[in-house]
Amino acid sequence: MGRNMAKRMANMVLVYWKPNLSGSGPKYDPPVEFAGKYIGNCRIDGGGPSDVAYSGGGVRDNLVLFYMLEPEVEGCVCWSKTLAEIKADGSDALDPSEVSGAHKIKSVSTYVMPSAKTAGLANCAYIAQVT
């Protein structure tokens, strides 16, 4: 198995709400913590695996690196609060759109590490574009 370069970069503890999409709109699983990294004011051109994240001209977004957790579009992520803080103020029972600092995921790019023989959770990195 190849080494996951995302492991080194994932030095923050973030909170994620997994969506459960249904006919009546998204519902969310309880929030969980994961290792990741908030990458603000950045862009990835084209979304291909050879593209580089940079803060050049054009439209830039907030990006979040997920390590050992595969995010889903319409899920939510928070990098400004810990799960303990969210539970302490009772926000864990709320819809994530009502939690201050929570952001909805617009798209997810999957990057398999170069020396990996198979694509699995342990040798992939996920970068989510958030609103």
MDAnalysis code that builds the backbone (N, CA, C; Angstrom):
import MDAnalysis as mda
import numpy as np

u = mda.Universe.empty(393, n_residues=131, atom_resindex=np.repeat(np.arange(131), 3), trajectory=True)
u.add_TopologyAttr("name", ["N", "CA", "C"] * 131)
u.add_TopologyAttr("resid", np.arange(1, 132))
u.add_TopologyAttr("resname", ["MET", "GLY", "ARG", "ASN", "MET", "ALA", "LYS", "ARG", "MET", "ALA", "ASN", "MET", "VAL", "LEU", "VAL", "TYR", "TRP", "LYS", "PRO", "ASN", "LEU", "SER", "GLY", "SER", "GLY", "PRO", "LYS", "TYR", "ASP", "PRO", "PRO", "VAL", "GLU", "PHE", "ALA", "GLY", "LYS", "TYR", "ILE", "GLY", "ASN", "CYS", "ARG", "ILE", "ASP", "GLY", "GLY", "GLY", "PRO", "SER", "ASP", "VAL", "ALA", "TYR", "SER", "GLY", "GLY", "GLY", "VAL", "ARG", "ASP", "ASN", "LEU", "VAL", "LEU", "PHE", "TYR", "MET", "LEU", "GLU", "PRO", "GLU", "VAL", "GLU", "GLY", "CYS", "VAL", "CYS", "TRP", "SER", "LYS", "THR", "LEU", "ALA", "GLU", "ILE", "LYS", "ALA", "ASP", "GLY", "SER", "ASP", "ALA", "LEU", "ASP", "PRO", "SER", "GLU", "VAL", "SER", "GLY", "ALA", "HIS", "LYS", "ILE", "LYS", "SER", "VAL", "SER", "THR", "TYR", "VAL", "MET", "PRO", "SER", "ALA", "LYS", "THR", "ALA", "GLY", "LEU", "ALA", "ASN", "CYS", "ALA", "TYR", "ILE", "ALA", "GLN", "VAL", "THR"])
u.atoms.positions = np.array([
    [0.838, -1.174, 0.000],
    [0.000, 0.000, 0.000],
    [0.884, 1.238, 0.000],
    [0.513, 2.216, -0.808],
    [1.275, 3.444, -0.893],
    [1.093, 4.324, 0.329],
    [2.027, 5.217, 0.542],
    [1.913, 6.146, 1.657],
    [0.981, 7.282, 1.275],
    [0.174, 7.682, 2.202],
    [-0.804, 8.725, 1.946],
    [-0.228, 10.074, 2.367],
    [0.052, 10.918, 1.384],
    [0.615, 12.235, 1.661],
    [-0.359, 13.124, 2.419],
    [-1.642, 12.837, 2.308],
    [-2.654, 13.636, 3.004],
    [-2.530, 13.497, 4.518],
    [-1.980, 12.385, 4.972],
    [-1.840, 12.161, 6.416],
    [-1.006, 13.264, 7.060],
    [0.032, 13.694, 6.379],
    [0.890, 14.761, 6.908],
    [0.173, 16.101, 6.973],
    [-0.640, 16.359, 5.983],
    [-1.336, 17.646, 5.918],
    [-2.547, 17.702, 6.837],
    [-3.112, 16.564, 7.181],
    [-4.338, 16.516, 7.979],
    [-4.018, 16.732, 9.455],
    [-3.713, 17.977, 9.818],
    [-3.311, 18.272, 11.188],
    [-4.368, 19.051, 11.967],
    [-5.598, 19.064, 11.466],
    [-6.700, 19.712, 12.165],
    [-7.774, 18.662, 12.458],
    [-8.557, 18.923, 13.488],
    [-9.712, 18.074, 13.782],
    [-10.949, 18.867, 13.373],
    [-11.686, 18.327, 12.394],
    [-12.852, 19.001, 11.843],
    [-14.109, 18.182, 12.152],
    [-15.265, 18.767, 11.892],
    [-16.548, 18.099, 12.156],
    [-17.287, 17.933, 10.837],
    [-17.898, 16.742, 10.641],
    [-18.596, 16.425, 9.392],
    [-19.979, 15.843, 9.684],
    [-20.968, 16.303, 8.918],
    [-22.324, 15.767, 8.956],
    [-22.574, 15.052, 7.632],
    [-22.801, 13.747, 7.673],
    [-23.077, 12.976, 6.462],
    [-24.550, 13.149, 6.094],
    [-24.837, 13.422, 4.804],
    [-26.229, 13.610, 4.404],
    [-26.929, 12.277, 4.140],
    [-28.201, 12.247, 4.405],
    [-29.079, 11.148, 4.036],
    [-30.159, 11.772, 3.173],
    [-29.971, 11.693, 1.858],
    [-30.887, 12.354, 0.942],
    [-32.161, 11.537, 0.804],
    [-33.287, 12.240, 0.872],
    [-34.590, 11.589, 0.724],
    [-35.494, 12.516, -0.074],
    [-36.699, 12.073, -0.325],
    [-37.637, 12.891, -1.090],
    [-38.029, 14.175, -0.389],
    [-37.948, 14.204, 0.920],
    [-38.346, 15.397, 1.669],
    [-37.158, 16.317, 1.957],
    [-36.030, 16.085, 1.306],
    [-34.851, 16.922, 1.521],
    [-33.816, 16.194, 2.354],
    [-32.639, 16.775, 2.478],
    [-31.562, 16.085, 3.196],
    [-31.790, 16.056, 4.707],
    [-31.524, 14.922, 5.285],
    [-31.427, 14.751, 6.731],
    [-29.958, 14.425, 6.970],
    [-29.505, 14.590, 8.187],
    [-28.082, 14.392, 8.457],
    [-27.867, 13.413, 9.596],
    [-26.801, 12.596, 9.438],
    [-26.366, 11.736, 10.535],
    [-25.783, 12.634, 11.623],
    [-25.647, 12.129, 12.840],
    [-24.997, 12.924, 13.890],
    [-23.576, 13.307, 13.459],
    [-23.102, 14.459, 13.903],
    [-21.760, 14.902, 13.489],
    [-20.661, 14.005, 14.046],
    [-19.582, 13.890, 13.260],
    [-18.407, 13.116, 13.671],
    [-17.154, 13.966, 13.452],
    [-16.113, 13.675, 14.218],
    [-14.827, 14.339, 14.031],
    [-13.967, 13.530, 13.085],
    [-13.090, 14.227, 12.361],
    [-12.152, 13.565, 11.468],
    [-10.904, 14.420, 11.333],
    [-9.835, 13.792, 10.864],
    [-8.587, 14.510, 10.612],
    [-8.663, 15.112, 9.216],
    [-8.318, 16.372, 9.114],
    [-8.365, 17.051, 7.829],
    [-7.639, 18.368, 7.887],
    [-7.941, 19.215, 6.917],
    [-7.288, 20.526, 6.846],
    [-8.187, 21.485, 6.094],
    [-8.399, 22.656, 6.647],
    [-9.110, 23.722, 5.954],
    [-8.110, 24.444, 5.061],
    [-8.442, 24.570, 3.787],
    [-7.574, 25.239, 2.816],
    [-8.396, 26.389, 2.248],
    [-8.198, 27.579, 2.733],
    [-9.037, 28.698, 2.322],
    [-8.492, 29.466, 1.145],
    [-9.391, 30.163, 0.444],
    [-9.042, 31.071, -0.638],
    [-8.124, 30.406, -1.667],
    [-8.603, 29.319, -2.237],
    [-7.777, 28.496, -3.109],
    [-8.596, 28.019, -4.298],
    [-7.930, 27.508, -5.305],
    [-8.620, 26.925, -6.451],
    [-7.830, 25.747, -6.996],
    [-8.551, 24.835, -7.617],
    [-7.934, 23.710, -8.316],
    [-8.502, 23.740, -9.716],
    [-7.670, 24.026, -10.697],
    [-8.163, 24.143, -12.072],
    [-8.467, 22.784, -12.660],
    [-9.622, 22.665, -13.261],
    [-9.997, 21.479, -13.990],
    [-10.426, 20.296, -13.146],
    [-9.958, 20.195, -11.931],
    [-10.339, 19.102, -11.057],
    [-9.648, 17.785, -11.346],
    [-8.703, 17.765, -12.252],
    [-8.005, 16.519, -12.579],
    [-6.898, 16.223, -11.598],
    [-6.420, 14.981, -11.555],
    [-5.391, 14.615, -10.591],
    [-4.047, 15.293, -10.823],
    [-3.810, 15.820, -12.022],
    [-2.542, 16.496, -12.271],
    [-2.599, 17.980, -11.930],
    [-3.773, 18.483, -11.554],
    [-3.910, 19.897, -11.235],
    [-3.362, 20.199, -9.849],
    [-2.974, 21.441, -9.662],
    [-2.349, 21.881, -8.426],
    [-3.251, 22.904, -7.751],
    [-3.336, 22.833, -6.440],
    [-4.078, 23.838, -5.678],
    [-3.206, 25.080, -5.544],
    [-3.777, 26.226, -5.848],
    [-3.026, 27.477, -5.742],
    [-3.987, 28.636, -5.514],
    [-3.452, 29.793, -5.183],
    [-4.298, 30.946, -4.886],
    [-4.174, 32.008, -5.970],
    [-4.092, 31.578, -7.224],
    [-3.976, 32.495, -8.348],
    [-5.272, 33.228, -8.630],
    [-5.302, 33.924, -9.747],
    [-6.461, 34.719, -10.122],
    [-7.680, 33.884, -10.419],
    [-8.776, 34.554, -10.638],
    [-10.028, 33.863, -10.936],
    [-10.814, 33.574, -9.674],
    [-11.819, 32.737, -9.820],
    [-12.681, 32.390, -8.695],
    [-11.952, 31.433, -7.767],
    [-11.929, 31.776, -6.495],
    [-11.291, 30.922, -5.490],
    [-12.354, 30.483, -4.490],
    [-12.153, 29.330, -3.905],
    [-13.131, 28.750, -2.993],
    [-12.466, 28.340, -1.692],
    [-13.311, 27.988, -0.736],
    [-12.829, 27.338, 0.472],
    [-12.785, 25.851, 0.173],
    [-11.657, 25.227, 0.442],
    [-11.484, 23.805, 0.221],
    [-11.180, 23.134, 1.548],
    [-11.574, 21.874, 1.659],
    [-11.310, 21.098, 2.868],
    [-10.734, 19.750, 2.457],
    [-9.598, 19.396, 3.047],
    [-8.978, 18.093, 2.834],
    [-9.554, 17.110, 3.844],
    [-10.016, 15.958, 3.365],
    [-10.525, 14.889, 4.216],
    [-9.530, 13.737, 4.183],
    [-9.157, 13.251, 5.353],
    [-8.265, 12.100, 5.465],
    [-8.987, 10.995, 6.234],
    [-9.031, 9.794, 5.671],
    [-9.665, 8.614, 6.260],
    [-11.175, 8.781, 6.461],
    [-11.780, 9.657, 5.673],
    [-13.230, 9.833, 5.667],
    [-13.618, 10.326, 4.283],
    [-14.537, 9.629, 3.639],
    [-14.977, 10.029, 2.306],
    [-16.216, 10.913, 2.424],
    [-16.085, 12.189, 2.079],
    [-17.227, 13.097, 2.188],
    [-18.200, 12.916, 1.028],
    [-19.401, 13.414, 1.202],
    [-20.414, 13.363, 0.156],
    [-20.912, 14.768, -0.149],
    [-21.278, 14.980, -1.404],
    [-21.884, 16.245, -1.807],
    [-23.166, 16.420, -1.007],
    [-23.458, 17.629, -0.608],
    [-24.597, 18.009, 0.244],
    [-24.325, 17.758, 1.722],
    [-23.188, 17.131, 2.062],
    [-22.807, 17.008, 3.460],
    [-22.343, 18.359, 3.973],
    [-22.073, 18.453, 5.251],
    [-21.622, 19.721, 5.839],
    [-20.360, 19.490, 6.653],
    [-19.555, 20.524, 6.721],
    [-18.288, 20.448, 7.450],
    [-18.091, 21.751, 8.225],
    [-17.435, 21.633, 9.381],
    [-17.138, 22.805, 10.214],
    [-15.695, 22.713, 10.671],
    [-14.944, 23.779, 10.475],
    [-13.548, 23.807, 10.913],
    [-13.321, 24.809, 12.027],
    [-14.356, 25.579, 12.382],
    [-14.182, 26.608, 13.411],
    [-14.596, 26.145, 14.807],
    [-15.240, 24.976, 14.915],
    [-15.659, 24.445, 16.211],
    [-15.308, 22.966, 16.288],
    [-15.099, 22.494, 17.514],
    [-14.883, 21.070, 17.728],
    [-16.231, 20.401, 18.013],
    [-16.243, 19.091, 17.955],
    [-17.457, 18.351, 18.257],
    [-17.875, 18.589, 19.709],
    [-16.910, 18.701, 20.607],
    [-17.221, 18.957, 22.017],
    [-17.928, 20.305, 22.183],
    [-17.480, 21.320, 21.465],
    [-18.126, 22.643, 21.531],
    [-19.541, 22.594, 20.955],
    [-19.706, 21.845, 19.876],
    [-21.026, 21.723, 19.254],
    [-21.984, 20.992, 20.185],
    [-21.501, 19.942, 20.849],
    [-22.346, 19.214, 21.798],
    [-22.646, 20.053, 23.036],
    [-21.666, 20.833, 23.474],
    [-21.847, 21.639, 24.682],
    [-22.944, 22.687, 24.528],
    [-23.055, 23.276, 23.341],
    [-24.106, 24.285, 23.162],
    [-25.396, 23.700, 22.575],
    [-25.452, 22.370, 22.447],
    [-26.670, 21.705, 21.987],
    [-26.892, 21.747, 20.489],
    [-25.906, 22.201, 19.726],
    [-26.042, 22.319, 18.276],
    [-25.978, 20.978, 17.559],
    [-25.553, 19.913, 18.248],
    [-25.443, 18.613, 17.582],
    [-26.802, 18.047, 17.199],
    [-27.865, 18.519, 17.826],
    [-29.219, 18.059, 17.497],
    [-29.857, 18.906, 16.396],
    [-29.212, 20.004, 16.021],
    [-29.755, 20.901, 14.998],
    [-29.351, 20.452, 13.601],
    [-30.060, 20.962, 12.618],
    [-29.645, 20.809, 11.226],
    [-28.337, 21.588, 11.076],
    [-27.344, 21.055, 10.354],
    [-26.064, 21.768, 10.247],
    [-26.179, 23.161, 9.633],
    [-27.216, 23.413, 8.842],
    [-27.391, 24.754, 8.275],
    [-27.684, 25.785, 9.365],
    [-28.093, 25.316, 10.538],
    [-28.375, 26.209, 11.661],
    [-27.191, 26.367, 12.610],
    [-26.109, 25.644, 12.357],
    [-24.918, 25.706, 13.202],
    [-23.963, 26.745, 12.630],
    [-23.574, 27.711, 13.450],
    [-22.651, 28.740, 12.955],
    [-21.297, 28.096, 12.646],
    [-20.757, 28.441, 11.498],
    [-19.473, 27.906, 11.076],
    [-19.559, 26.650, 10.234],
    [-20.760, 26.106, 10.029],
    [-20.913, 24.903, 9.195],
    [-21.087, 25.325, 7.739],
    [-20.471, 24.570, 6.840],
    [-20.502, 24.877, 5.408],
    [-20.938, 23.646, 4.629],
    [-21.745, 23.866, 3.583],
    [-22.250, 22.773, 2.752],
    [-21.220, 22.427, 1.677],
    [-21.060, 21.143, 1.395],
    [-20.115, 20.656, 0.395],
    [-20.774, 20.715, -0.975],
    [-20.104, 21.409, -1.928],
    [-20.609, 21.540, -3.301],
    [-20.084, 20.436, -4.210],
    [-18.827, 20.074, -4.057],
    [-18.229, 19.041, -4.899],
    [-17.089, 18.373, -4.146],
    [-16.768, 17.151, -4.584],
    [-15.697, 16.378, -3.959],
    [-14.804, 15.807, -5.051],
    [-13.498, 15.998, -4.917],
    [-12.515, 15.405, -5.821],
    [-11.749, 14.335, -5.055],
    [-11.556, 13.181, -5.692],
    [-10.834, 12.072, -5.078],
    [-9.458, 11.974, -5.712],
    [-8.434, 11.856, -4.883],
    [-7.064, 11.737, -5.351],
    [-6.456, 10.464, -4.770],
    [-6.069, 9.541, -5.644],
    [-5.424, 8.297, -5.220],
    [-3.921, 8.565, -5.169],
    [-3.280, 8.114, -4.113],
    [-1.850, 8.348, -3.949],
    [-1.078, 7.630, -5.051],
    [0.008, 8.251, -5.539],
    [0.734, 7.735, -6.706],
    [1.203, 6.296, -6.611],
    [1.674, 5.844, -5.475],
    [2.223, 4.489, -5.385],
    [1.190, 3.447, -4.944],
    [-0.076, 3.826, -4.877],
    [-1.116, 2.892, -4.434],
    [-1.432, 1.872, -5.527],
    [-1.649, 0.632, -5.106],
    [-2.012, -0.411, -6.064],
    [-3.520, -0.500, -6.238],
    [-4.255, -0.163, -5.200],
    [-5.713, -0.125, -5.271],
    [-6.205, 1.146, -4.599],
    [-7.351, 1.615, -5.039],
    [-7.925, 2.823, -4.443],
    [-8.789, 2.418, -3.255],
    [-8.360, 2.788, -2.081],
    [-9.106, 2.520, -0.855],
    [-9.026, 3.713, 0.063],
    [-9.761, 3.679, 1.128],
    [-9.812, 4.807, 2.049],
    [-8.430, 5.171, 2.591],
    [-7.603, 4.164, 2.854],
    [-6.287, 4.417, 3.436],
    [-5.302, 5.054, 2.477],
    [-5.535, 4.972, 1.163],
    [-4.576, 5.564, 0.229],
    [-5.240, 6.560, -0.729],
    [-6.277, 7.204, -0.244],
    [-6.936, 8.271, -1.005],
    [-6.997, 9.545, -0.173],
    [-7.091, 10.650, -0.865],
    [-7.355, 11.937, -0.221],
    [-8.570, 12.518, -0.928],
    [-9.371, 13.232, -0.187],
    [-10.578, 13.832, -0.738],
    [-10.517, 15.321, -0.467],
    [-10.737, 16.104, -1.515],
    [-10.775, 17.555, -1.349],
    [-12.170, 18.017, -1.721],
    [-12.830, 18.654, -0.761],
    [-14.198, 19.128, -0.948],
    [-14.196, 20.630, -1.135],
    [-15.002, 21.080, -2.086],
    [-15.231, 22.505, -2.311],
    [-16.497, 22.847, -1.534],
    [-16.438, 23.860, -0.674],
    [-17.570, 24.206, 0.175],
    [-18.065, 25.617, -0.108],
    [-19.326, 25.854, 0.270],
    [-19.917, 27.193, 0.107],
    [-19.673, 28.024, 1.326],
])
